[in-house]
Amino acid sequence: MDETPVLELRGITKQFPGVLANDHIDFDLLDGEVHALLGENGAGKSTLMNIVYGLYSADVGEIVIKGERVQFSSPHDAIDRGIGMVHQHFMLIPVMTVTENIVLASEPRSAGVLLDYSGARERVLEISKRFNFAIDPDARIQNITVGQQQRVEILKALYRNADILILDEPTAVLTPQEATELFAILKGLVAQGLSIIFISHKLNEVLEIADRITVLRRGKRVETVPRAGATEAGLARSMVGREVLLRVDKGPAHPGDRLLQVEDLRVIDVRGLEVVRGVSFDVRAGEIVGIAGVDGNGQTELIDALAGLHRAASGRVTIGGKELTGASAHIRLEEGLGHIPEDRQRRGLVLEFSLAENIALHDYDKPPFSRWGWLNPRRVIERARKLLREFDVRGGGPQTLAGALSGGNQQKVVVAREVSRNPRVLIAAQPTRGLDVGAIEFVHKRLVAERDGGRAVLLVSLELDEILSLSDRILVIYEGQIVGEFTPDVSEEELGIAMTGGRRSEAAA
């Protein structure tokens, strides 16, 4: 790693209406390093990098690339100077192929007019081979995994000759296995001469991949430290400004009546395949039941069937003693079901609605929001203001559009809405995806409080630490079936064996 900065930010300041996103921030990236940008949701990380990428213009400050002061008016200017950025929410066209997405707007031409697809394909294969990316150039984006889509985004930057790569929350949508594969790719990119800015809030990942770590808090740079000697506890304290409990503190469960009962549930997906195969379990009042599994083993379809978003082929779903197998999502909500969906943008929020409107989505037609068929906007806003404060949602007020918030703050809005309705049964699917350590601590405490308040909580998570810390019982799902039940003192190794089908194989033998 060379000690010469390839990128310097000097006194960068950016203000939006009512929000000082970046406050005189200094930052530099050395040649051949991975420099992590760490901070809470809404700390200003993405805004700072959007300025580097030309999406925003700084109000004050300057950008220096390889000793030369530059000014960007668009991402095109940044790309021309060798900067590539992979956003948290990918910018790919699902119906197009890998090759078409990578060369889009920079297509090689035949005879100066026609798209030279074979030439584009060869160039993509050449880059893939150079950087050890295993990906099919002819596959359509809609048919490949999230991890592969992320590689396509990285290849887009490499195709445009980027030597500075910005990754915004790159593991937020990845499984642990995909995150491990990504880190191997990043190390390979650095070995090939790239310099990388790694935006994250995950302490363990930052300590694994970064050479240096810069912490932002509420728009200001707090410190820049080398990885050597840094600890999770110290970084968490720097991010949040206080001591953070990194493990869940909860007492023993006191299970009561069965509030959620699932019997021999079977679900057929849009391809006509049976993806949930005879699943049976129950969740009692006063307990958290965790479902662990590698992504893609039927969790999403199971959640959708329980929430009324996908009709089950057979089986029974009972909530609070009432059989609701064929009931709509709305009726299930009325009967006491709460649902924190795994995809906050597609299932949790209407991004074009305000935060107040999103919080009132389920209950806008009931008191105190409505009376005699008339909506009371003042009550809607008052309720939203209270919950935004209680759940520490940053980046706007009740009338801010949901799409304007960072991903983590969007998640807090969803959690606030669902928990505040006091459901009898709460399905929490990836409840802390995209959240920082302080917000994770808060959500975990709320889930435990829901349990202790007599609610039945079904937790579905890809984070083994979260499953082990929160659950009173753990179920493992593999290829659409429950293949094992465990207590929270199970080892990660034993849980991992069950998650990959080992336990079922032993039983079959």
Beta strands, then each sheet from edge to edge (+ up, - down):
strand 1: 5-16
strand 2: 19-30
strand 3: 34-39
strand 4: 60-65
strand 5: 68-70
strand 6: 83-86
strand 7: 109-110
strand 8: 114-115
strand 9: 164-168
strand 10: 195-200
strand 11: 212-217
strand 12: 220-226
strand 13: 258-268
strand 14: 274-284
strand 15: 287-292
strand 16: 314-319
strand 17: 322-323
strand 18: 337-340
strand 19: 370-371
strand 20: 374-375
strand 21: 425-429
strand 22: 456-460
strand 23: 473-478
strand 24: 481-486
sheet 1: 2+ 1- 4+ 5-
sheet 2: 6+ 9+ 10+ 3+ 11+ 12-
sheet 3: 7+ 8-
sheet 4: 14+ 13- 16+ 17-
sheet 5: 18+ 21+ 22+ 15+ 23+ 24-
sheet 6: 19+ 20-
end
